[in-house]
Amino acid sequence: MMNNVTLVGRITHELELKQTESGKSFCNLSIAIPRSFKNANGEYEPDFVDITLWESTAKNTVETATELAPSLT
């Protein structure tokens, strides 16, 4: 059984589909997730999470992000 994690945030940079030397597709991305509490200055700070997607998940994510947010690409 696999664990499942759902992260909701904003993509911080343009997505690019790359390939390893062996031909596997992948995409590195970073998302900014706002914290649910304020810091000492009364501001919400984000946490940045780096993610690597592989194969069909990477391809689908890059295609979808390009369609939904053309300003990122």
SEVEXRO-933390 format. One record per atom (N, C-alpha, C, CB): residue in three letters; atom name; x negated, y negated, z. Coordinates in Angstrom, 2 decimals. Glycine has a CB too. Layout:
residues N
<torti rest="ALA" atom="CA" east="X" north="Y" up="Z"/>
...
END
This chain:
residues 73
<torti rest="MET" atom="N" east="-0.84" north="1.18" up="0.00"/>
<torti rest="MET" atom="CA" east="0.00" north="0.00" up="0.00"/>
<torti rest="MET" atom="C" east="-0.89" north="-1.24" up="0.00"/>
<torti rest="MET" atom="CB" east="0.96" north="0.00" up="1.22"/>
<torti rest="MET" atom="N" east="-0.49" north="-2.24" up="-0.79"/>
<torti rest="MET" atom="CA" east="-1.26" north="-3.47" up="-0.88"/>
<torti rest="MET" atom="C" east="-0.62" north="-4.56" up="-0.03"/>
<torti rest="MET" atom="CB" east="-1.38" north="-3.94" up="-2.35"/>
<torti rest="ASN" atom="N" east="-1.44" north="-5.43" up="0.49"/>
<torti rest="ASN" atom="CA" east="-0.94" north="-6.61" up="1.19"/>
<torti rest="ASN" atom="C" east="-0.53" north="-7.65" up="0.16"/>
<torti rest="ASN" atom="CB" east="-2.00" north="-7.18" up="2.17"/>
<torti rest="ASN" atom="N" east="0.41" north="-8.50" up="0.51"/>
<torti rest="ASN" atom="CA" east="0.89" north="-9.53" up="-0.40"/>
<torti rest="ASN" atom="C" east="0.81" north="-10.88" up="0.30"/>
<torti rest="ASN" atom="CB" east="2.34" north="-9.23" up="-0.88"/>
<torti rest="VAL" atom="N" east="0.22" north="-11.86" up="-0.36"/>
<torti rest="VAL" atom="CA" east="0.09" north="-13.20" up="0.19"/>
<torti rest="VAL" atom="C" east="0.67" north="-14.19" up="-0.81"/>
<torti rest="VAL" atom="CB" east="-1.39" north="-13.55" up="0.52"/>
<torti rest="THR" atom="N" east="1.49" north="-15.12" up="-0.34"/>
<torti rest="THR" atom="CA" east="2.03" north="-16.16" up="-1.20"/>
<torti rest="THR" atom="C" east="1.48" north="-17.50" up="-0.74"/>
<torti rest="THR" atom="CB" east="3.59" north="-16.16" up="-1.18"/>
<torti rest="LEU" atom="N" east="0.77" north="-18.18" up="-1.64"/>
<torti rest="LEU" atom="CA" east="0.21" north="-19.49" up="-1.35"/>
<torti rest="LEU" atom="C" east="0.89" north="-20.51" up="-2.26"/>
<torti rest="LEU" atom="CB" east="-1.34" north="-19.51" up="-1.55"/>
<torti rest="VAL" atom="N" east="1.34" north="-21.60" up="-1.68"/>
<torti rest="VAL" atom="CA" east="2.01" north="-22.65" up="-2.45"/>
<torti rest="VAL" atom="C" east="1.18" north="-23.92" up="-2.34"/>
<torti rest="VAL" atom="CB" east="3.48" north="-22.88" up="-1.95"/>
<torti rest="GLY" atom="N" east="0.75" north="-24.43" up="-3.49"/>
<torti rest="GLY" atom="CA" east="-0.07" north="-25.63" up="-3.49"/>
<torti rest="GLY" atom="C" east="-0.21" north="-26.18" up="-4.89"/>
<torti rest="GLY" atom="CB" east="-1.45" north="-25.35" up="-2.89"/>
<torti rest="ARG" atom="N" east="-1.12" north="-27.10" up="-5.04"/>
<torti rest="ARG" atom="CA" east="-1.36" north="-27.73" up="-6.34"/>
<torti rest="ARG" atom="C" east="-2.70" north="-27.28" up="-6.90"/>
<torti rest="ARG" atom="CB" east="-1.32" north="-29.28" up="-6.22"/>
<torti rest="ILE" atom="N" east="-2.70" north="-26.98" up="-8.20"/>
<torti rest="ILE" atom="CA" east="-3.95" north="-26.61" up="-8.88"/>
<torti rest="ILE" atom="C" east="-4.82" north="-27.86" up="-8.94"/>
<torti rest="ILE" atom="CB" east="-3.68" north="-26.02" up="-10.32"/>
<torti rest="THR" atom="N" east="-6.10" north="-27.71" up="-8.59"/>
<torti rest="THR" atom="CA" east="-6.96" north="-28.89" up="-8.46"/>
<torti rest="THR" atom="C" east="-7.77" north="-29.22" up="-9.71"/>
<torti rest="THR" atom="CB" east="-7.89" north="-28.68" up="-7.34"/>
<torti rest="HIS" atom="N" east="-7.85" north="-28.30" up="-10.66"/>
<torti rest="HIS" atom="CA" east="-8.63" north="-28.59" up="-11.87"/>
<torti rest="HIS" atom="C" east="-8.08" north="-27.79" up="-13.05"/>
<torti rest="HIS" atom="CB" east="-10.13" north="-28.27" up="-11.65"/>
<torti rest="GLU" atom="N" east="-8.55" north="-28.12" up="-14.21"/>
<torti rest="GLU" atom="CA" east="-8.12" north="-27.46" up="-15.45"/>
<torti rest="GLU" atom="C" east="-8.46" north="-25.97" up="-15.42"/>
<torti rest="GLU" atom="CB" east="-8.76" north="-28.14" up="-16.67"/>
<torti rest="LEU" atom="N" east="-7.52" north="-25.15" up="-15.86"/>
<torti rest="LEU" atom="CA" east="-7.74" north="-23.71" up="-15.90"/>
<torti rest="LEU" atom="C" east="-8.38" north="-23.30" up="-17.22"/>
<torti rest="LEU" atom="CB" east="-6.41" north="-22.95" up="-15.69"/>
<torti rest="GLU" atom="N" east="-9.29" north="-22.36" up="-17.14"/>
<torti rest="GLU" atom="CA" east="-9.98" north="-21.87" up="-18.34"/>
<torti rest="GLU" atom="C" east="-10.10" north="-20.36" up="-18.25"/>
<torti rest="GLU" atom="CB" east="-11.40" north="-22.54" up="-18.49"/>
<torti rest="LEU" atom="N" east="-9.63" north="-19.69" up="-19.28"/>
<torti rest="LEU" atom="CA" east="-9.73" north="-18.24" up="-19.35"/>
<torti rest="LEU" atom="C" east="-11.14" north="-17.88" up="-19.83"/>
<torti rest="LEU" atom="CB" east="-8.63" north="-17.64" up="-20.29"/>
<torti rest="LYS" atom="N" east="-11.84" north="-17.06" up="-19.06"/>
<torti rest="LYS" atom="CA" east="-13.21" north="-16.65" up="-19.41"/>
<torti rest="LYS" atom="C" east="-13.26" north="-15.14" up="-19.51"/>
<torti rest="LYS" atom="CB" east="-14.24" north="-17.17" up="-18.36"/>
<torti rest="GLN" atom="N" east="-14.39" north="-14.63" up="-19.99"/>
<torti rest="GLN" atom="CA" east="-14.58" north="-13.19" up="-20.08"/>
<torti rest="GLN" atom="C" east="-15.94" north="-12.81" up="-19.52"/>
<torti rest="GLN" atom="CB" east="-14.45" north="-12.71" up="-21.53"/>
<torti rest="THR" atom="N" east="-15.97" north="-11.65" up="-18.86"/>
<torti rest="THR" atom="CA" east="-17.23" north="-11.12" up="-18.38"/>
<torti rest="THR" atom="C" east="-18.00" north="-10.53" up="-19.56"/>
<torti rest="THR" atom="CB" east="-17.01" north="-10.05" up="-17.27"/>
<torti rest="GLU" atom="N" east="-19.23" north="-10.13" up="-19.32"/>
<torti rest="GLU" atom="CA" east="-20.03" north="-9.51" up="-20.38"/>
<torti rest="GLU" atom="C" east="-19.40" north="-8.21" up="-20.87"/>
<torti rest="GLU" atom="CB" east="-21.45" north="-9.24" up="-19.88"/>
<torti rest="SER" atom="N" east="-18.65" north="-7.55" up="-19.99"/>
<torti rest="SER" atom="CA" east="-18.01" north="-6.29" up="-20.38"/>
<torti rest="SER" atom="C" east="-16.64" north="-6.51" up="-21.03"/>
<torti rest="SER" atom="CB" east="-17.85" north="-5.39" up="-19.16"/>
<torti rest="GLY" atom="N" east="-16.21" north="-7.77" up="-21.15"/>
<torti rest="GLY" atom="CA" east="-14.98" north="-8.08" up="-21.86"/>
<torti rest="GLY" atom="C" east="-13.74" north="-8.25" up="-21.00"/>
<torti rest="GLY" atom="CB" east="-14.72" north="-7.04" up="-22.83"/>
<torti rest="LYS" atom="N" east="-13.88" north="-8.20" up="-19.67"/>
<torti rest="LYS" atom="CA" east="-12.72" north="-8.40" up="-18.80"/>
<torti rest="LYS" atom="C" east="-12.40" north="-9.89" up="-18.69"/>
<torti rest="LYS" atom="CB" east="-12.97" north="-7.79" up="-17.39"/>
<torti rest="SER" atom="N" east="-11.12" north="-10.24" up="-18.82"/>
<torti rest="SER" atom="CA" east="-10.69" north="-11.63" up="-18.71"/>
<torti rest="SER" atom="C" east="-10.55" north="-12.03" up="-17.24"/>
<torti rest="SER" atom="CB" east="-9.34" north="-11.85" up="-19.45"/>
<torti rest="PHE" atom="N" east="-10.91" north="-13.27" up="-16.93"/>
<torti rest="PHE" atom="CA" east="-10.72" north="-13.79" up="-15.58"/>
<torti rest="PHE" atom="C" east="-10.57" north="-15.30" up="-15.61"/>
<torti rest="PHE" atom="CB" east="-11.91" north="-13.39" up="-14.67"/>
<torti rest="CYS" atom="N" east="-10.08" north="-15.84" up="-14.51"/>
<torti rest="CYS" atom="CA" east="-9.90" north="-17.28" up="-14.37"/>
<torti rest="CYS" atom="C" east="-10.18" north="-17.65" up="-12.92"/>
<torti rest="CYS" atom="CB" east="-8.46" north="-17.73" up="-14.79"/>
<torti rest="ASN" atom="N" east="-11.03" north="-18.63" up="-12.70"/>
<torti rest="ASN" atom="CA" east="-11.28" north="-19.17" up="-11.37"/>
<torti rest="ASN" atom="C" east="-10.44" north="-20.43" up="-11.20"/>
<torti rest="ASN" atom="CB" east="-12.80" north="-19.46" up="-11.14"/>
<torti rest="LEU" atom="N" east="-9.78" north="-20.54" up="-10.07"/>
<torti rest="LEU" atom="CA" east="-9.02" north="-21.75" up="-9.80"/>
<torti rest="LEU" atom="C" east="-9.07" north="-22.08" up="-8.33"/>
<torti rest="LEU" atom="CB" east="-7.57" north="-21.59" up="-10.26"/>
<torti rest="SER" atom="N" east="-8.70" north="-23.29" up="-8.02"/>
<torti rest="SER" atom="CA" east="-8.65" north="-23.75" up="-6.64"/>
<torti rest="SER" atom="C" east="-7.31" north="-24.44" up="-6.45"/>
<torti rest="SER" atom="CB" east="-9.84" north="-24.72" up="-6.31"/>
<torti rest="ILE" atom="N" east="-6.67" north="-24.15" up="-5.32"/>
<torti rest="ILE" atom="CA" east="-5.41" north="-24.83" up="-5.03"/>
<torti rest="ILE" atom="C" east="-5.53" north="-25.59" up="-3.71"/>
<torti rest="ILE" atom="CB" east="-4.23" north="-23.82" up="-4.98"/>
<torti rest="ALA" atom="N" east="-4.86" north="-26.74" up="-3.67"/>
<torti rest="ALA" atom="CA" east="-4.83" north="-27.56" up="-2.46"/>
<torti rest="ALA" atom="C" east="-3.50" north="-27.29" up="-1.76"/>
<torti rest="ALA" atom="CB" east="-4.99" north="-29.10" up="-2.79"/>
<torti rest="ILE" atom="N" east="-3.57" north="-26.81" up="-0.53"/>
<torti rest="ILE" atom="CA" east="-2.38" north="-26.49" up="0.25"/>
<torti rest="ILE" atom="C" east="-2.28" north="-27.48" up="1.40"/>
<torti rest="ILE" atom="CB" east="-2.43" north="-25.01" up="0.78"/>
<torti rest="PRO" atom="N" east="-1.21" north="-28.28" up="1.43"/>
<torti rest="PRO" atom="CA" east="-1.10" north="-29.26" up="2.51"/>
<torti rest="PRO" atom="C" east="-0.81" north="-28.59" up="3.85"/>
<torti rest="PRO" atom="CB" east="0.01" north="-30.28" up="2.19"/>
<torti rest="ARG" atom="N" east="-1.47" north="-29.07" up="4.88"/>
<torti rest="ARG" atom="CA" east="-1.21" north="-28.55" up="6.23"/>
<torti rest="ARG" atom="C" east="0.14" north="-29.06" up="6.72"/>
<torti rest="ARG" atom="CB" east="-2.33" north="-28.97" up="7.21"/>
<torti rest="SER" atom="N" east="0.74" north="-28.34" up="7.64"/>
<torti rest="SER" atom="CA" east="2.07" north="-28.71" up="8.14"/>
<torti rest="SER" atom="C" east="2.00" north="-29.67" up="9.33"/>
<torti rest="SER" atom="CB" east="2.84" north="-27.45" up="8.53"/>
<torti rest="PHE" atom="N" east="0.81" north="-30.12" up="9.68"/>
<torti rest="PHE" atom="CA" east="0.64" north="-31.04" up="10.80"/>
<torti rest="PHE" atom="C" east="-0.29" north="-32.18" up="10.41"/>
<torti rest="PHE" atom="CB" east="0.10" north="-30.31" up="12.05"/>
<torti rest="LYS" atom="N" east="-0.22" north="-33.27" up="11.13"/>
<torti rest="LYS" atom="CA" east="-1.05" north="-34.45" up="10.84"/>
<torti rest="LYS" atom="C" east="-2.33" north="-34.41" up="11.66"/>
<torti rest="LYS" atom="CB" east="-0.26" north="-35.75" up="11.14"/>
<torti rest="ASN" atom="N" east="-3.38" north="-35.05" up="11.11"/>
<torti rest="ASN" atom="CA" east="-4.64" north="-35.16" up="11.84"/>
<torti rest="ASN" atom="C" east="-4.56" north="-36.33" up="12.83"/>
<torti rest="ASN" atom="CB" east="-5.83" north="-35.35" up="10.85"/>
<torti rest="ALA" atom="N" east="-5.68" north="-36.67" up="13.45"/>
<torti rest="ALA" atom="CA" east="-5.72" north="-37.75" up="14.44"/>
<torti rest="ALA" atom="C" east="-5.37" north="-39.11" up="13.83"/>
<torti rest="ALA" atom="CB" east="-7.10" north="-37.82" up="15.07"/>
<torti rest="ASN" atom="N" east="-5.57" north="-39.26" up="12.51"/>
<torti rest="ASN" atom="CA" east="-5.25" north="-40.52" up="11.83"/>
<torti rest="ASN" atom="C" east="-3.81" north="-40.56" up="11.32"/>
<torti rest="ASN" atom="CB" east="-6.21" north="-40.74" up="10.66"/>
<torti rest="GLY" atom="N" east="-3.04" north="-39.52" up="11.59"/>
<torti rest="GLY" atom="CA" east="-1.65" north="-39.48" up="11.15"/>
<torti rest="GLY" atom="C" east="-1.47" north="-39.08" up="9.70"/>
<torti rest="GLY" atom="CB" east="-1.03" north="-40.80" up="11.37"/>
<torti rest="GLU" atom="N" east="-2.48" north="-38.43" up="9.11"/>
<torti rest="GLU" atom="CA" east="-2.42" north="-38.01" up="7.70"/>
<torti rest="GLU" atom="C" east="-2.39" north="-36.50" up="7.60"/>
<torti rest="GLU" atom="CB" east="-3.63" north="-38.57" up="6.91"/>
<torti rest="TYR" atom="N" east="-1.73" north="-36.01" up="6.55"/>
<torti rest="TYR" atom="CA" east="-1.73" north="-34.58" up="6.25"/>
<torti rest="TYR" atom="C" east="-2.97" north="-34.25" up="5.43"/>
<torti rest="TYR" atom="CB" east="-0.44" north="-34.16" up="5.49"/>
<torti rest="GLU" atom="N" east="-3.77" north="-33.31" up="5.88"/>
<torti rest="GLU" atom="CA" east="-4.97" north="-32.90" up="5.16"/>
<torti rest="GLU" atom="C" east="-4.70" north="-31.60" up="4.43"/>
<torti rest="GLU" atom="CB" east="-6.18" north="-32.75" up="6.12"/>
<torti rest="PRO" atom="N" east="-5.26" north="-31.44" up="3.24"/>
<torti rest="PRO" atom="CA" east="-5.08" north="-30.16" up="2.54"/>
<torti rest="PRO" atom="C" east="-6.19" north="-29.17" up="2.87"/>
<torti rest="PRO" atom="CB" east="-5.02" north="-30.39" up="1.02"/>
<torti rest="ASP" atom="N" east="-5.87" north="-27.90" up="2.73"/>
<torti rest="ASP" atom="CA" east="-6.88" north="-26.84" up="2.74"/>
<torti rest="ASP" atom="C" east="-7.07" north="-26.43" up="1.28"/>
<torti rest="ASP" atom="CB" east="-6.45" north="-25.61" up="3.65"/>
<torti rest="PHE" atom="N" east="-8.30" north="-26.20" up="0.87"/>
<torti rest="PHE" atom="CA" east="-8.59" north="-25.80" up="-0.50"/>
<torti rest="PHE" atom="C" east="-8.93" north="-24.31" up="-0.51"/>
<torti rest="PHE" atom="CB" east="-9.76" north="-26.63" up="-1.09"/>
<torti rest="VAL" atom="N" east="-8.23" north="-23.57" up="-1.36"/>
<torti rest="VAL" atom="CA" east="-8.42" north="-22.13" up="-1.46"/>
<torti rest="VAL" atom="C" east="-8.90" north="-21.79" up="-2.87"/>
<torti rest="VAL" atom="CB" east="-7.10" north="-21.36" up="-1.11"/>
<torti rest="ASP" atom="N" east="-10.05" north="-21.12" up="-2.95"/>
<torti rest="ASP" atom="CA" east="-10.60" north="-20.67" up="-4.23"/>
<torti rest="ASP" atom="C" east="-10.05" north="-19.28" up="-4.54"/>
<torti rest="ASP" atom="CB" east="-12.16" north="-20.66" up="-4.21"/>
<torti rest="ILE" atom="N" east="-9.61" north="-19.08" up="-5.79"/>
<torti rest="ILE" atom="CA" east="-8.97" north="-17.84" up="-6.20"/>
<torti rest="ILE" atom="C" east="-9.56" north="-17.38" up="-7.53"/>
<torti rest="ILE" atom="CB" east="-7.42" north="-18.02" up="-6.31"/>
<torti rest="THR" atom="N" east="-9.76" north="-16.08" up="-7.68"/>
<torti rest="THR" atom="CA" east="-10.15" north="-15.49" up="-8.95"/>
<torti rest="THR" atom="C" east="-9.04" north="-14.55" up="-9.39"/>
<torti rest="THR" atom="CB" east="-11.52" north="-14.75" up="-8.83"/>
<torti rest="LEU" atom="N" east="-8.53" north="-14.78" up="-10.59"/>
<torti rest="LEU" atom="CA" east="-7.49" north="-13.94" up="-11.18"/>
<torti rest="LEU" atom="C" east="-8.13" north="-13.09" up="-12.27"/>
<torti rest="LEU" atom="CB" east="-6.31" north="-14.79" up="-11.74"/>
<torti rest="TRP" atom="N" east="-7.63" north="-11.87" up="-12.44"/>
<torti rest="TRP" atom="CA" east="-8.20" north="-10.94" up="-13.41"/>
<torti rest="TRP" atom="C" east="-7.18" north="-10.49" up="-14.43"/>
<torti rest="TRP" atom="CB" east="-8.78" north="-9.74" up="-12.70"/>
<torti rest="GLU" atom="N" east="-7.67" north="-10.17" up="-15.63"/>
<torti rest="GLU" atom="CA" east="-6.94" north="-9.54" up="-16.73"/>
<torti rest="GLU" atom="C" east="-5.60" north="-10.21" up="-17.03"/>
<torti rest="GLU" atom="CB" east="-6.71" north="-8.10" up="-16.41"/>
<torti rest="SER" atom="N" east="-4.50" north="-9.46" up="-17.01"/>
<torti rest="SER" atom="CA" east="-3.21" north="-10.01" up="-17.44"/>
<torti rest="SER" atom="C" east="-2.71" north="-11.11" up="-16.51"/>
<torti rest="SER" atom="CB" east="-2.16" north="-8.89" up="-17.52"/>
<torti rest="THR" atom="N" east="-3.03" north="-11.02" up="-15.23"/>
<torti rest="THR" atom="CA" east="-2.63" north="-12.08" up="-14.30"/>
<torti rest="THR" atom="C" east="-3.31" north="-13.39" up="-14.68"/>
<torti rest="THR" atom="CB" east="-2.98" north="-11.69" up="-12.85"/>
<torti rest="ALA" atom="N" east="-4.57" north="-13.33" up="-15.03"/>
<torti rest="ALA" atom="CA" east="-5.32" north="-14.53" up="-15.45"/>
<torti rest="ALA" atom="C" east="-4.74" north="-15.10" up="-16.73"/>
<torti rest="ALA" atom="CB" east="-6.82" north="-14.20" up="-15.64"/>
<torti rest="LYS" atom="N" east="-4.50" north="-14.24" up="-17.72"/>
<torti rest="LYS" atom="CA" east="-3.96" north="-14.70" up="-19.01"/>
<torti rest="LYS" atom="C" east="-2.59" north="-15.36" up="-18.83"/>
<torti rest="LYS" atom="CB" east="-3.85" north="-13.52" up="-19.98"/>
<torti rest="ASN" atom="N" east="-1.70" north="-14.71" up="-18.09"/>
<torti rest="ASN" atom="CA" east="-0.36" north="-15.25" up="-17.88"/>
<torti rest="ASN" atom="C" east="-0.38" north="-16.56" up="-17.11"/>
<torti rest="ASN" atom="CB" east="0.49" north="-14.24" up="-17.14"/>
<torti rest="THR" atom="N" east="-1.24" north="-16.67" up="-16.12"/>
<torti rest="THR" atom="CA" east="-1.32" north="-17.89" up="-15.33"/>
<torti rest="THR" atom="C" east="-1.83" north="-19.06" up="-16.17"/>
<torti rest="THR" atom="CB" east="-2.23" north="-17.68" up="-14.11"/>
<torti rest="VAL" atom="N" east="-2.87" north="-18.84" up="-16.96"/>
<torti rest="VAL" atom="CA" east="-3.41" north="-19.91" up="-17.80"/>
<torti rest="VAL" atom="C" east="-2.37" north="-20.35" up="-18.82"/>
<torti rest="VAL" atom="CB" east="-4.70" north="-19.45" up="-18.51"/>
<torti rest="GLU" atom="N" east="-1.69" north="-19.40" up="-19.45"/>
<torti rest="GLU" atom="CA" east="-0.65" north="-19.74" up="-20.44"/>
<torti rest="GLU" atom="C" east="0.49" north="-20.52" up="-19.80"/>
<torti rest="GLU" atom="CB" east="-0.10" north="-18.48" up="-21.10"/>
<torti rest="THR" atom="N" east="0.96" north="-20.07" up="-18.66"/>
<torti rest="THR" atom="CA" east="2.08" north="-20.73" up="-17.97"/>
<torti rest="THR" atom="C" east="1.69" north="-22.11" up="-17.49"/>
<torti rest="THR" atom="CB" east="2.55" north="-19.88" up="-16.80"/>
<torti rest="ALA" atom="N" east="0.51" north="-22.25" up="-16.90"/>
<torti rest="ALA" atom="CA" east="0.06" north="-23.55" up="-16.41"/>
<torti rest="ALA" atom="C" east="-0.10" north="-24.54" up="-17.55"/>
<torti rest="ALA" atom="CB" east="-1.26" north="-23.41" up="-15.64"/>
<torti rest="THR" atom="N" east="-0.56" north="-24.06" up="-18.71"/>
<torti rest="THR" atom="CA" east="-0.72" north="-24.92" up="-19.88"/>
<torti rest="THR" atom="C" east="0.63" north="-25.42" up="-20.39"/>
<torti rest="THR" atom="CB" east="-1.46" north="-24.17" up="-20.99"/>
<torti rest="GLU" atom="N" east="1.64" north="-24.53" up="-20.38"/>
<torti rest="GLU" atom="CA" east="2.97" north="-24.90" up="-20.83"/>
<torti rest="GLU" atom="C" east="3.66" north="-25.85" up="-19.86"/>
<torti rest="GLU" atom="CB" east="3.82" north="-23.65" up="-21.02"/>
<torti rest="LEU" atom="N" east="3.52" north="-25.60" up="-18.55"/>
<torti rest="LEU" atom="CA" east="4.23" north="-26.39" up="-17.54"/>
<torti rest="LEU" atom="C" east="3.56" north="-27.71" up="-17.23"/>
<torti rest="LEU" atom="CB" east="4.36" north="-25.60" up="-16.28"/>
<torti rest="ALA" atom="N" east="2.25" north="-27.76" up="-17.34"/>
<torti rest="ALA" atom="CA" east="1.53" north="-28.99" up="-16.99"/>
<torti rest="ALA" atom="C" east="0.49" north="-29.30" up="-18.07"/>
<torti rest="ALA" atom="CB" east="0.85" north="-28.85" up="-15.60"/>
<torti rest="PRO" atom="N" east="0.92" north="-29.76" up="-19.25"/>
<torti rest="PRO" atom="CA" east="-0.04" north="-30.00" up="-20.32"/>
<torti rest="PRO" atom="C" east="-1.08" north="-31.06" up="-19.99"/>
<torti rest="PRO" atom="CB" east="0.68" north="-30.40" up="-21.57"/>
<torti rest="SER" atom="N" east="-0.81" north="-31.89" up="-19.00"/>
<torti rest="SER" atom="CA" east="-1.79" north="-32.94" up="-18.64"/>
<torti rest="SER" atom="C" east="-3.01" north="-32.35" up="-17.98"/>
<torti rest="SER" atom="CB" east="-1.16" north="-33.96" up="-17.71"/>
<torti rest="LEU" atom="N" east="-2.92" north="-31.12" up="-17.44"/>
<torti rest="LEU" atom="CA" east="-4.07" north="-30.48" up="-16.81"/>
<torti rest="LEU" atom="C" east="-5.03" north="-29.92" up="-17.85"/>
<torti rest="LEU" atom="CB" east="-3.61" north="-29.37" up="-15.88"/>
<torti rest="THR" atom="N" east="-4.54" north="-29.62" up="-19.04"/>
<torti rest="THR" atom="CA" east="-5.40" north="-28.95" up="-20.03"/>
<torti rest="THR" atom="C" east="-5.80" north="-29.88" up="-21.15"/>
<torti rest="THR" atom="CB" east="-4.70" north="-27.76" up="-20.60"/>
END
